Amino acid sequence: MNIIQLSHEEFAENVDFSFSLAEKGHTLKVTTNKGKVLIITAVATEVTGAPEEVKIPNPEEFVPDPVATRAYVTESLGEMTGPDF
């Protein structure tokens, strides 16, 4: 994978070509006229094209579960910090 650096003007003049590079696996680093950096990469897989074993929730159907979230965070922090922390 290559990281291709572009100025705002270069990207604006070559939007379609830039996106085709990203689709082929290149990463684009675009520096805007205000000095901000944008990173453009290809999507790994579309939500509709994910394998059956990958469970990606649809944002419109997602219902947060505070109890499960708290349990997950507590468990994850315990694994990261260990018993000596």
HTML snippet that shows the backbone in 3Dmol.js (N, CA, C, O; Angstrom):
<script src="https://3Dmol.org/build/3Dmol-min.js"></script>
<div id="view" style="width:600px;height:400px;position:relative"></div>
<script>
const pdb = `
ATOM      1  N   MET A   1       0.845  -1.166   0.000  1.00  0.00           N
ATOM      2  CA  MET A   1       0.000   0.000   0.000  1.00  0.00           C
ATOM      3  C   MET A   1       0.893   1.232   0.000  1.00  0.00           C
ATOM      4  O   MET A   1       1.894   1.285   0.714  1.00  0.00           O
ATOM      5  N   ASN A   2       0.526   2.206  -0.796  1.00  0.00           N
ATOM      6  CA  ASN A   2       1.276   3.448  -0.881  1.00  0.00           C
ATOM      7  C   ASN A   2       0.477   4.588  -0.273  1.00  0.00           C
ATOM      8  O   ASN A   2      -0.753   4.595  -0.326  1.00  0.00           O
ATOM      9  N   ILE A   3       1.183   5.546   0.304  1.00  0.00           N
ATOM     10  CA  ILE A   3       0.546   6.770   0.769  1.00  0.00           C
ATOM     11  C   ILE A   3       0.906   7.854  -0.233  1.00  0.00           C
ATOM     12  O   ILE A   3       2.080   8.173  -0.424  1.00  0.00           O
ATOM     13  N   ILE A   4      -0.106   8.412  -0.864  1.00  0.00           N
ATOM     14  CA  ILE A   4       0.093   9.426  -1.888  1.00  0.00           C
ATOM     15  C   ILE A   4      -0.296  10.773  -1.297  1.00  0.00           C
ATOM     16  O   ILE A   4      -1.420  10.957  -0.831  1.00  0.00           O
ATOM     17  N   GLN A   5       0.645  11.711  -1.320  1.00  0.00           N
ATOM     18  CA  GLN A   5       0.400  13.038  -0.759  1.00  0.00           C
ATOM     19  C   GLN A   5      -0.054  13.978  -1.869  1.00  0.00           C
ATOM     20  O   GLN A   5       0.579  14.069  -2.920  1.00  0.00           O
ATOM     21  N   LEU A   6      -1.162  14.675  -1.619  1.00  0.00           N
ATOM     22  CA  LEU A   6      -1.713  15.614  -2.591  1.00  0.00           C
ATOM     23  C   LEU A   6      -2.023  16.939  -1.917  1.00  0.00           C
ATOM     24  O   LEU A   6      -2.360  16.991  -0.734  1.00  0.00           O
ATOM     25  N   SER A   7      -1.905  18.003  -2.690  1.00  0.00           N
ATOM     26  CA  SER A   7      -2.366  19.300  -2.191  1.00  0.00           C
ATOM     27  C   SER A   7      -3.862  19.388  -2.450  1.00  0.00           C
ATOM     28  O   SER A   7      -4.428  18.565  -3.169  1.00  0.00           O
ATOM     29  N   HIS A   8      -4.491  20.383  -1.864  1.00  0.00           N
ATOM     30  CA  HIS A   8      -5.925  20.588  -2.065  1.00  0.00           C
ATOM     31  C   HIS A   8      -6.228  20.765  -3.552  1.00  0.00           C
ATOM     32  O   HIS A   8      -7.195  20.198  -4.062  1.00  0.00           O
ATOM     33  N   GLU A   9      -5.414  21.539  -4.238  1.00  0.00           N
ATOM     34  CA  GLU A   9      -5.626  21.805  -5.660  1.00  0.00           C
ATOM     35  C   GLU A   9      -5.481  20.533  -6.497  1.00  0.00           C
ATOM     36  O   GLU A   9      -6.293  20.273  -7.385  1.00  0.00           O
ATOM     37  N   GLU A  10      -4.439  19.740  -6.209  1.00  0.00           N
ATOM     38  CA  GLU A  10      -4.228  18.495  -6.952  1.00  0.00           C
ATOM     39  C   GLU A  10      -5.415  17.553  -6.785  1.00  0.00           C
ATOM     40  O   GLU A  10      -5.877  16.944  -7.750  1.00  0.00           O
ATOM     41  N   PHE A  11      -5.905  17.439  -5.543  1.00  0.00           N
ATOM     42  CA  PHE A  11      -7.049  16.570  -5.299  1.00  0.00           C
ATOM     43  C   PHE A  11      -8.286  17.082  -6.017  1.00  0.00           C
ATOM     44  O   PHE A  11      -9.007  16.304  -6.643  1.00  0.00           O
ATOM     45  N   ALA A  12      -8.542  18.396  -5.930  1.00  0.00           N
ATOM     46  CA  ALA A  12      -9.730  18.988  -6.549  1.00  0.00           C
ATOM     47  C   ALA A  12      -9.723  18.809  -8.067  1.00  0.00           C
ATOM     48  O   ALA A  12     -10.778  18.611  -8.669  1.00  0.00           O
ATOM     49  N   GLU A  13      -8.559  18.875  -8.684  1.00  0.00           N
ATOM     50  CA  GLU A  13      -8.452  18.725 -10.139  1.00  0.00           C
ATOM     51  C   GLU A  13      -8.564  17.271 -10.581  1.00  0.00           C
ATOM     52  O   GLU A  13      -8.849  17.004 -11.748  1.00  0.00           O
ATOM     53  N   ASN A  14      -8.347  16.330  -9.671  1.00  0.00           N
ATOM     54  CA  ASN A  14      -8.293  14.908 -10.032  1.00  0.00           C
ATOM     55  C   ASN A  14      -9.110  14.042  -9.088  1.00  0.00           C
ATOM     56  O   ASN A  14      -8.651  12.975  -8.680  1.00  0.00           O
ATOM     57  N   VAL A  15     -10.305  14.477  -8.736  1.00  0.00           N
ATOM     58  CA  VAL A  15     -11.120  13.759  -7.754  1.00  0.00           C
ATOM     59  C   VAL A  15     -11.398  12.322  -8.194  1.00  0.00           C
ATOM     60  O   VAL A  15     -11.160  11.391  -7.425  1.00  0.00           O
ATOM     61  N   ASP A  16     -11.889  12.129  -9.395  1.00  0.00           N
ATOM     62  CA  ASP A  16     -12.225  10.780  -9.863  1.00  0.00           C
ATOM     63  C   ASP A  16     -11.009   9.865  -9.869  1.00  0.00           C
ATOM     64  O   ASP A  16     -11.088   8.719  -9.424  1.00  0.00           O
ATOM     65  N   PHE A  17      -9.893  10.364 -10.368  1.00  0.00           N
ATOM     66  CA  PHE A  17      -8.673   9.566 -10.401  1.00  0.00           C
ATOM     67  C   PHE A  17      -8.193   9.255  -8.984  1.00  0.00           C
ATOM     68  O   PHE A  17      -7.736   8.147  -8.706  1.00  0.00           O
ATOM     69  N   SER A  18      -8.299  10.236  -8.094  1.00  0.00           N
ATOM     70  CA  SER A  18      -7.882  10.032  -6.704  1.00  0.00           C
ATOM     71  C   SER A  18      -8.704   8.929  -6.050  1.00  0.00           C
ATOM     72  O   SER A  18      -8.158   8.064  -5.364  1.00  0.00           O
ATOM     73  N   PHE A  19     -10.027   8.960  -6.264  1.00  0.00           N
ATOM     74  CA  PHE A  19     -10.869   7.918  -5.685  1.00  0.00           C
ATOM     75  C   PHE A  19     -10.569   6.552  -6.291  1.00  0.00           C
ATOM     76  O   PHE A  19     -10.642   5.541  -5.593  1.00  0.00           O
ATOM     77  N   SER A  20     -10.235   6.508  -7.573  1.00  0.00           N
ATOM     78  CA  SER A  20      -9.897   5.210  -8.169  1.00  0.00           C
ATOM     79  C   SER A  20      -8.614   4.660  -7.544  1.00  0.00           C
ATOM     80  O   SER A  20      -8.480   3.448  -7.377  1.00  0.00           O
ATOM     81  N   LEU A  21      -7.674   5.536  -7.202  1.00  0.00           N
ATOM     82  CA  LEU A  21      -6.466   5.069  -6.511  1.00  0.00           C
ATOM     83  C   LEU A  21      -6.803   4.502  -5.141  1.00  0.00           C
ATOM     84  O   LEU A  21      -6.271   3.464  -4.747  1.00  0.00           O
ATOM     85  N   ALA A  22      -7.690   5.184  -4.411  1.00  0.00           N
ATOM     86  CA  ALA A  22      -8.099   4.697  -3.094  1.00  0.00           C
ATOM     87  C   ALA A  22      -8.799   3.350  -3.205  1.00  0.00           C
ATOM     88  O   ALA A  22      -8.577   2.467  -2.377  1.00  0.00           O
ATOM     89  N   GLU A  23      -9.641   3.186  -4.218  1.00  0.00           N
ATOM     90  CA  GLU A  23     -10.338   1.913  -4.415  1.00  0.00           C
ATOM     91  C   GLU A  23      -9.370   0.777  -4.687  1.00  0.00           C
ATOM     92  O   GLU A  23      -9.669  -0.379  -4.386  1.00  0.00           O
ATOM     93  N   LYS A  24      -8.205   1.094  -5.259  1.00  0.00           N
ATOM     94  CA  LYS A  24      -7.200   0.068  -5.552  1.00  0.00           C
ATOM     95  C   LYS A  24      -6.291  -0.221  -4.369  1.00  0.00           C
ATOM     96  O   LYS A  24      -5.372  -1.033  -4.478  1.00  0.00           O
ATOM     97  N   GLY A  25      -6.541   0.447  -3.218  1.00  0.00           N
ATOM     98  CA  GLY A  25      -5.783   0.141  -2.013  1.00  0.00           C
ATOM     99  C   GLY A  25      -4.790   1.203  -1.585  1.00  0.00           C
ATOM    100  O   GLY A  25      -4.147   1.050  -0.546  1.00  0.00           O
ATOM    101  N   HIS A  26      -4.643   2.277  -2.352  1.00  0.00           N
ATOM    102  CA  HIS A  26      -3.728   3.342  -1.955  1.00  0.00           C
ATOM    103  C   HIS A  26      -4.383   4.227  -0.904  1.00  0.00           C
ATOM    104  O   HIS A  26      -5.607   4.350  -0.860  1.00  0.00           O
ATOM    105  N   THR A  27      -3.575   4.833  -0.071  1.00  0.00           N
ATOM    106  CA  THR A  27      -4.049   5.793   0.913  1.00  0.00           C
ATOM    107  C   THR A  27      -3.665   7.181   0.418  1.00  0.00           C
ATOM    108  O   THR A  27      -2.529   7.409   0.004  1.00  0.00           O
ATOM    109  N   LEU A  28      -4.624   8.109   0.465  1.00  0.00           N
ATOM    110  CA  LEU A  28      -4.369   9.474   0.026  1.00  0.00           C
ATOM    111  C   LEU A  28      -4.275  10.387   1.234  1.00  0.00           C
ATOM    112  O   LEU A  28      -5.112  10.333   2.135  1.00  0.00           O
ATOM    113  N   LYS A  29      -3.261  11.215   1.245  1.00  0.00           N
ATOM    114  CA  LYS A  29      -3.082  12.217   2.301  1.00  0.00           C
ATOM    115  C   LYS A  29      -3.222  13.577   1.615  1.00  0.00           C
ATOM    116  O   LYS A  29      -2.346  14.002   0.862  1.00  0.00           O
ATOM    117  N   VAL A  30      -4.339  14.246   1.892  1.00  0.00           N
ATOM    118  CA  VAL A  30      -4.633  15.522   1.247  1.00  0.00           C
ATOM    119  C   VAL A  30      -4.452  16.634   2.277  1.00  0.00           C
ATOM    120  O   VAL A  30      -5.053  16.602   3.351  1.00  0.00           O
ATOM    121  N   THR A  31      -3.619  17.613   1.940  1.00  0.00           N
ATOM    122  CA  THR A  31      -3.424  18.766   2.808  1.00  0.00           C
ATOM    123  C   THR A  31      -4.240  19.922   2.247  1.00  0.00           C
ATOM    124  O   THR A  31      -4.033  20.347   1.111  1.00  0.00           O
ATOM    125  N   THR A  32      -5.172  20.426   3.057  1.00  0.00           N
ATOM    126  CA  THR A  32      -6.043  21.505   2.597  1.00  0.00           C
ATOM    127  C   THR A  32      -5.297  22.834   2.597  1.00  0.00           C
ATOM    128  O   THR A  32      -4.185  22.940   3.113  1.00  0.00           O
ATOM    129  N   ASN A  33      -5.927  23.836   2.012  1.00  0.00           N
ATOM    130  CA  ASN A  33      -5.330  25.177   1.975  1.00  0.00           C
ATOM    131  C   ASN A  33      -5.183  25.764   3.370  1.00  0.00           C
ATOM    132  O   ASN A  33      -4.367  26.662   3.579  1.00  0.00           O
ATOM    133  N   LYS A  34      -5.964  25.270   4.332  1.00  0.00           N
ATOM    134  CA  LYS A  34      -5.884  25.752   5.711  1.00  0.00           C
ATOM    135  C   LYS A  34      -4.915  24.919   6.553  1.00  0.00           C
ATOM    136  O   LYS A  34      -4.811  25.124   7.762  1.00  0.00           O
ATOM    137  N   GLY A  35      -4.206  23.982   5.918  1.00  0.00           N
ATOM    138  CA  GLY A  35      -3.213  23.187   6.617  1.00  0.00           C
ATOM    139  C   GLY A  35      -3.742  21.939   7.297  1.00  0.00           C
ATOM    140  O   GLY A  35      -2.982  21.238   7.966  1.00  0.00           O
ATOM    141  N   LYS A  36      -5.019  21.643   7.146  1.00  0.00           N
ATOM    142  CA  LYS A  36      -5.585  20.429   7.745  1.00  0.00           C
ATOM    143  C   LYS A  36      -5.249  19.236   6.847  1.00  0.00           C
ATOM    144  O   LYS A  36      -5.138  19.370   5.628  1.00  0.00           O
ATOM    145  N   VAL A  37      -5.092  18.087   7.464  1.00  0.00           N
ATOM    146  CA  VAL A  37      -4.744  16.876   6.728  1.00  0.00           C
ATOM    147  C   VAL A  37      -5.952  15.946   6.713  1.00  0.00           C
ATOM    148  O   VAL A  37      -6.554  15.674   7.752  1.00  0.00           O
ATOM    149  N   LEU A  38      -6.295  15.466   5.532  1.00  0.00           N
ATOM    150  CA  LEU A  38      -7.374  14.493   5.356  1.00  0.00           C
ATOM    151  C   LEU A  38      -6.766  13.192   4.857  1.00  0.00           C
ATOM    152  O   LEU A  38      -5.900  13.202   3.982  1.00  0.00           O
ATOM    153  N   ILE A  39      -7.213  12.087   5.406  1.00  0.00           N
ATOM    154  CA  ILE A  39      -6.756  10.770   4.973  1.00  0.00           C
ATOM    155  C   ILE A  39      -7.926  10.071   4.288  1.00  0.00           C
ATOM    156  O   ILE A  39      -9.025  10.004   4.839  1.00  0.00           O
ATOM    157  N   ILE A  40      -7.688   9.557   3.099  1.00  0.00           N
ATOM    158  CA  ILE A  40      -8.725   8.838   2.354  1.00  0.00           C
ATOM    159  C   ILE A  40      -8.206   7.432   2.083  1.00  0.00           C
ATOM    160  O   ILE A  40      -7.141   7.249   1.493  1.00  0.00           O
ATOM    161  N   THR A  41      -8.977   6.447   2.525  1.00  0.00           N
ATOM    162  CA  THR A  41      -8.619   5.051   2.278  1.00  0.00           C
ATOM    163  C   THR A  41      -9.825   4.323   1.708  1.00  0.00           C
ATOM    164  O   THR A  41     -10.946   4.831   1.750  1.00  0.00           O
ATOM    165  N   ALA A  42      -9.592   3.151   1.185  1.00  0.00           N
ATOM    166  CA  ALA A  42     -10.680   2.341   0.650  1.00  0.00           C
ATOM    167  C   ALA A  42     -11.439   1.682   1.800  1.00  0.00           C
ATOM    168  O   ALA A  42     -10.858   1.375   2.840  1.00  0.00           O
ATOM    169  N   VAL A  43     -12.704   1.472   1.611  1.00  0.00           N
ATOM    170  CA  VAL A  43     -13.521   0.762   2.588  1.00  0.00           C
ATOM    171  C   VAL A  43     -13.155  -0.717   2.496  1.00  0.00           C
ATOM    172  O   VAL A  43     -13.074  -1.279   1.404  1.00  0.00           O
ATOM    173  N   ALA A  44     -12.933  -1.344   3.656  1.00  0.00           N
ATOM    174  CA  ALA A  44     -12.524  -2.742   3.664  1.00  0.00           C
ATOM    175  C   ALA A  44     -13.601  -3.647   3.079  1.00  0.00           C
ATOM    176  O   ALA A  44     -13.311  -4.512   2.253  1.00  0.00           O
ATOM    177  N   THR A  45     -14.824  -3.450   3.501  1.00  0.00           N
ATOM    178  CA  THR A  45     -15.941  -4.208   2.965  1.00  0.00           C
ATOM    179  C   THR A  45     -17.212  -3.420   3.237  1.00  0.00           C
ATOM    180  O   THR A  45     -17.340  -2.771   4.275  1.00  0.00           O
ATOM    181  N   GLU A  46     -18.126  -3.480   2.321  1.00  0.00           N
ATOM    182  CA  GLU A  46     -19.385  -2.784   2.533  1.00  0.00           C
ATOM    183  C   GLU A  46     -20.231  -3.556   3.529  1.00  0.00           C
ATOM    184  O   GLU A  46     -20.097  -4.773   3.657  1.00  0.00           O
ATOM    185  N   VAL A  47     -21.097  -2.851   4.230  1.00  0.00           N
ATOM    186  CA  VAL A  47     -21.940  -3.489   5.232  1.00  0.00           C
ATOM    187  C   VAL A  47     -22.773  -4.588   4.596  1.00  0.00           C
ATOM    188  O   VAL A  47     -22.932  -5.661   5.178  1.00  0.00           O
ATOM    189  N   THR A  48     -23.302  -4.335   3.419  1.00  0.00           N
ATOM    190  CA  THR A  48     -24.146  -5.342   2.766  1.00  0.00           C
ATOM    191  C   THR A  48     -23.332  -6.503   2.228  1.00  0.00           C
ATOM    192  O   THR A  48     -23.876  -7.582   1.993  1.00  0.00           O
ATOM    193  N   GLY A  49     -22.028  -6.298   2.027  1.00  0.00           N
ATOM    194  CA  GLY A  49     -21.208  -7.355   1.464  1.00  0.00           C
ATOM    195  C   GLY A  49     -20.399  -8.118   2.496  1.00  0.00           C
ATOM    196  O   GLY A  49     -19.562  -8.942   2.128  1.00  0.00           O
ATOM    197  N   ALA A  50     -20.624  -7.866   3.775  1.00  0.00           N
ATOM    198  CA  ALA A  50     -19.859  -8.529   4.819  1.00  0.00           C
ATOM    199  C   ALA A  50     -20.246 -10.004   4.915  1.00  0.00           C
ATOM    200  O   ALA A  50     -21.402 -10.362   4.688  1.00  0.00           O
ATOM    201  N   PRO A  51     -19.285 -10.851   5.249  1.00  0.00           N
ATOM    202  CA  PRO A  51     -19.617 -12.268   5.437  1.00  0.00           C
ATOM    203  C   PRO A  51     -20.645 -12.439   6.549  1.00  0.00           C
ATOM    204  O   PRO A  51     -20.776 -11.578   7.419  1.00  0.00           O
ATOM    205  N   GLU A  52     -21.363 -13.539   6.518  1.00  0.00           N
ATOM    206  CA  GLU A  52     -22.448 -13.778   7.477  1.00  0.00           C
ATOM    207  C   GLU A  52     -21.961 -13.776   8.919  1.00  0.00           C
ATOM    208  O   GLU A  52     -22.690 -13.345   9.812  1.00  0.00           O
ATOM    209  N   GLU A  53     -20.723 -14.256   9.168  1.00  0.00           N
ATOM    210  CA  GLU A  53     -20.234 -14.324  10.539  1.00  0.00           C
ATOM    211  C   GLU A  53     -19.864 -12.946  11.107  1.00  0.00           C
ATOM    212  O   GLU A  53     -19.682 -12.810  12.317  1.00  0.00           O
ATOM    213  N   VAL A  54     -19.752 -11.939  10.257  1.00  0.00           N
ATOM    214  CA  VAL A  54     -19.467 -10.581  10.723  1.00  0.00           C
ATOM    215  C   VAL A  54     -20.799  -9.887  10.966  1.00  0.00           C
ATOM    216  O   VAL A  54     -21.584  -9.670  10.042  1.00  0.00           O
ATOM    217  N   LYS A  55     -21.036  -9.549  12.213  1.00  0.00           N
ATOM    218  CA  LYS A  55     -22.308  -8.930  12.595  1.00  0.00           C
ATOM    219  C   LYS A  55     -22.117  -7.421  12.745  1.00  0.00           C
ATOM    220  O   LYS A  55     -21.710  -6.941  13.803  1.00  0.00           O
ATOM    221  N   ILE A  56     -22.412  -6.683  11.687  1.00  0.00           N
ATOM    222  CA  ILE A  56     -22.310  -5.228  11.723  1.00  0.00           C
ATOM    223  C   ILE A  56     -23.722  -4.681  11.858  1.00  0.00           C
ATOM    224  O   ILE A  56     -24.540  -4.860  10.956  1.00  0.00           O
ATOM    225  N   PRO A  57     -24.022  -4.015  12.973  1.00  0.00           N
ATOM    226  CA  PRO A  57     -25.392  -3.516  13.147  1.00  0.00           C
ATOM    227  C   PRO A  57     -25.697  -2.368  12.198  1.00  0.00           C
ATOM    228  O   PRO A  57     -24.829  -1.553  11.885  1.00  0.00           O
ATOM    229  N   ASN A  58     -26.917  -2.319  11.755  1.00  0.00           N
ATOM    230  CA  ASN A  58     -27.381  -1.213  10.944  1.00  0.00           C
ATOM    231  C   ASN A  58     -27.597  -0.033  11.895  1.00  0.00           C
ATOM    232  O   ASN A  58     -28.299  -0.190  12.893  1.00  0.00           O
ATOM    233  N   PRO A  59     -27.019   1.142  11.622  1.00  0.00           N
ATOM    234  CA  PRO A  59     -27.155   2.267  12.560  1.00  0.00           C
ATOM    235  C   PRO A  59     -28.601   2.628  12.876  1.00  0.00           C
ATOM    236  O   PRO A  59     -28.896   3.051  13.994  1.00  0.00           O
ATOM    237  N   GLU A  60     -29.504   2.469  11.919  1.00  0.00           N
ATOM    238  CA  GLU A  60     -30.906   2.797  12.165  1.00  0.00           C
ATOM    239  C   GLU A  60     -31.560   1.808  13.120  1.00  0.00           C
ATOM    240  O   GLU A  60     -32.526   2.159  13.798  1.00  0.00           O
ATOM    241  N   GLU A  61     -31.054   0.578  13.185  1.00  0.00           N
ATOM    242  CA  GLU A  61     -31.649  -0.463  14.013  1.00  0.00           C
ATOM    243  C   GLU A  61     -30.939  -0.624  15.361  1.00  0.00           C
ATOM    244  O   GLU A  61     -31.409  -1.366  16.224  1.00  0.00           O
ATOM    245  N   PHE A  62     -29.815   0.066  15.543  1.00  0.00           N
ATOM    246  CA  PHE A  62     -29.011  -0.121  16.751  1.00  0.00           C
ATOM    247  C   PHE A  62     -29.720   0.464  17.973  1.00  0.00           C
ATOM    248  O   PHE A  62     -30.182   1.605  17.957  1.00  0.00           O
ATOM    249  N   VAL A  63     -29.794  -0.342  19.025  1.00  0.00           N
ATOM    250  CA  VAL A  63     -30.364   0.106  20.306  1.00  0.00           C
ATOM    251  C   VAL A  63     -29.263  -0.046  21.351  1.00  0.00           C
ATOM    252  O   VAL A  63     -28.810  -1.161  21.610  1.00  0.00           O
ATOM    253  N   PRO A  64     -28.829   1.061  21.953  1.00  0.00           N
ATOM    254  CA  PRO A  64     -27.753   0.963  22.938  1.00  0.00           C
ATOM    255  C   PRO A  64     -28.187   0.182  24.173  1.00  0.00           C
ATOM    256  O   PRO A  64     -29.346   0.242  24.582  1.00  0.00           O
ATOM    257  N   ASP A  65     -27.258  -0.539  24.752  1.00  0.00           N
ATOM    258  CA  ASP A  65     -27.507  -1.319  25.956  1.00  0.00           C
ATOM    259  C   ASP A  65     -26.496  -0.879  27.014  1.00  0.00           C
ATOM    260  O   ASP A  65     -25.380  -1.398  27.046  1.00  0.00           O
ATOM    261  N   PRO A  66     -26.863   0.068  27.881  1.00  0.00           N
ATOM    262  CA  PRO A  66     -25.906   0.601  28.861  1.00  0.00           C
ATOM    263  C   PRO A  66     -25.321  -0.453  29.788  1.00  0.00           C
ATOM    264  O   PRO A  66     -24.144  -0.368  30.137  1.00  0.00           O
ATOM    265  N   VAL A  67     -26.099  -1.435  30.192  1.00  0.00           N
ATOM    266  CA  VAL A  67     -25.604  -2.466  31.117  1.00  0.00           C
ATOM    267  C   VAL A  67     -24.545  -3.321  30.433  1.00  0.00           C
ATOM    268  O   VAL A  67     -23.486  -3.579  31.005  1.00  0.00           O
ATOM    269  N   ALA A  68     -24.826  -3.758  29.216  1.00  0.00           N
ATOM    270  CA  ALA A  68     -23.856  -4.571  28.478  1.00  0.00           C
ATOM    271  C   ALA A  68     -22.608  -3.757  28.142  1.00  0.00           C
ATOM    272  O   ALA A  68     -21.496  -4.282  28.184  1.00  0.00           O
ATOM    273  N   THR A  69     -22.785  -2.494  27.813  1.00  0.00           N
ATOM    274  CA  THR A  69     -21.644  -1.631  27.511  1.00  0.00           C
ATOM    275  C   THR A  69     -20.753  -1.481  28.732  1.00  0.00           C
ATOM    276  O   THR A  69     -19.532  -1.584  28.621  1.00  0.00           O
ATOM    277  N   ARG A  70     -21.346  -1.240  29.894  1.00  0.00           N
ATOM    278  CA  ARG A  70     -20.569  -1.105  31.126  1.00  0.00           C
ATOM    279  C   ARG A  70     -19.819  -2.402  31.426  1.00  0.00           C
ATOM    280  O   ARG A  70     -18.647  -2.360  31.799  1.00  0.00           O
ATOM    281  N   ALA A  71     -20.473  -3.545  31.269  1.00  0.00           N
ATOM    282  CA  ALA A  71     -19.821  -4.833  31.530  1.00  0.00           C
ATOM    283  C   ALA A  71     -18.649  -5.047  30.572  1.00  0.00           C
ATOM    284  O   ALA A  71     -17.585  -5.514  30.979  1.00  0.00           O
ATOM    285  N   TYR A  72     -18.847  -4.709  29.312  1.00  0.00           N
ATOM    286  CA  TYR A  72     -17.784  -4.873  28.314  1.00  0.00           C
ATOM    287  C   TYR A  72     -16.596  -3.974  28.641  1.00  0.00           C
ATOM    288  O   TYR A  72     -15.447  -4.412  28.588  1.00  0.00           O
ATOM    289  N   VAL A  73     -16.875  -2.714  28.979  1.00  0.00           N
ATOM    290  CA  VAL A  73     -15.800  -1.771  29.301  1.00  0.00           C
ATOM    291  C   VAL A  73     -15.044  -2.236  30.540  1.00  0.00           C
ATOM    292  O   VAL A  73     -13.813  -2.202  30.558  1.00  0.00           O
ATOM    293  N   THR A  74     -15.754  -2.666  31.566  1.00  0.00           N
ATOM    294  CA  THR A  74     -15.115  -3.145  32.792  1.00  0.00           C
ATOM    295  C   THR A  74     -14.224  -4.347  32.501  1.00  0.00           C
ATOM    296  O   THR A  74     -13.086  -4.414  32.966  1.00  0.00           O
ATOM    297  N   GLU A  75     -14.746  -5.292  31.732  1.00  0.00           N
ATOM    298  CA  GLU A  75     -13.966  -6.485  31.379  1.00  0.00           C
ATOM    299  C   GLU A  75     -12.734  -6.104  30.561  1.00  0.00           C
ATOM    300  O   GLU A  75     -11.636  -6.593  30.828  1.00  0.00           O
ATOM    301  N   SER A  76     -12.911  -5.242  29.575  1.00  0.00           N
ATOM    302  CA  SER A  76     -11.793  -4.839  28.711  1.00  0.00           C
ATOM    303  C   SER A  76     -10.720  -4.093  29.487  1.00  0.00           C
ATOM    304  O   SER A  76      -9.529  -4.337  29.296  1.00  0.00           O
ATOM    305  N   LEU A  77     -11.137  -3.184  30.363  1.00  0.00           N
ATOM    306  CA  LEU A  77     -10.169  -2.464  31.179  1.00  0.00           C
ATOM    307  C   LEU A  77      -9.411  -3.418  32.098  1.00  0.00           C
ATOM    308  O   LEU A  77      -8.211  -3.260  32.320  1.00  0.00           O
ATOM    309  N   GLY A  78     -10.127  -4.410  32.630  1.00  0.00           N
ATOM    310  CA  GLY A  78      -9.461  -5.406  33.476  1.00  0.00           C
ATOM    311  C   GLY A  78      -8.410  -6.183  32.727  1.00  0.00           C
ATOM    312  O   GLY A  78      -7.340  -6.472  33.262  1.00  0.00           O
ATOM    313  N   GLU A  79      -8.717  -6.530  31.465  1.00  0.00           N
ATOM    314  CA  GLU A  79      -7.747  -7.259  30.641  1.00  0.00           C
ATOM    315  C   GLU A  79      -6.545  -6.385  30.290  1.00  0.00           C
ATOM    316  O   GLU A  79      -5.415  -6.870  30.235  1.00  0.00           O
ATOM    317  N   MET A  80      -6.789  -5.110  30.056  1.00  0.00           N
ATOM    318  CA  MET A  80      -5.705  -4.202  29.653  1.00  0.00           C
ATOM    319  C   MET A  80      -4.786  -3.846  30.822  1.00  0.00           C
ATOM    320  O   MET A  80      -3.572  -3.735  30.649  1.00  0.00           O
ATOM    321  N   THR A  81      -5.360  -3.669  31.996  1.00  0.00           N
ATOM    322  CA  THR A  81      -4.573  -3.214  33.144  1.00  0.00           C
ATOM    323  C   THR A  81      -4.005  -4.369  33.957  1.00  0.00           C
ATOM    324  O   THR A  81      -2.966  -4.217  34.600  1.00  0.00           O
ATOM    325  N   GLY A  82      -4.662  -5.508  33.941  1.00  0.00           N
ATOM    326  CA  GLY A  82      -4.177  -6.663  34.686  1.00  0.00           C
ATOM    327  C   GLY A  82      -4.462  -6.539  36.166  1.00  0.00           C
ATOM    328  O   GLY A  82      -4.922  -5.492  36.621  1.00  0.00           O
ATOM    329  N   PRO A  83      -4.198  -7.581  36.923  1.00  0.00           N
ATOM    330  CA  PRO A  83      -4.513  -7.595  38.350  1.00  0.00           C
ATOM    331  C   PRO A  83      -3.581  -6.706  39.174  1.00  0.00           C
ATOM    332  O   PRO A  83      -3.933  -6.333  40.293  1.00  0.00           O
ATOM    333  N   ASP A  84      -2.418  -6.361  38.657  1.00  0.00           N
ATOM    334  CA  ASP A  84      -1.430  -5.576  39.413  1.00  0.00           C
ATOM    335  C   ASP A  84      -1.643  -4.072  39.293  1.00  0.00           C
ATOM    336  O   ASP A  84      -0.936  -3.299  39.940  1.00  0.00           O
ATOM    337  N   PHE A  85      -2.584  -3.653  38.494  1.00  0.00           N
ATOM    338  CA  PHE A  85      -2.762  -2.218  38.253  1.00  0.00           C
ATOM    339  C   PHE A  85      -3.590  -1.568  39.327  1.00  0.00           C
ATOM    340  O   PHE A  85      -3.834  -0.362  39.273  1.00  0.00           O
TER     341      PHE A  85
END
`;
const viewer = $3Dmol.createViewer("view");
viewer.addModel(pdb, "pdb");
viewer.setStyle({}, {cartoon: {color: "spectrum"}});
viewer.zoomTo();
viewer.render();
</script>
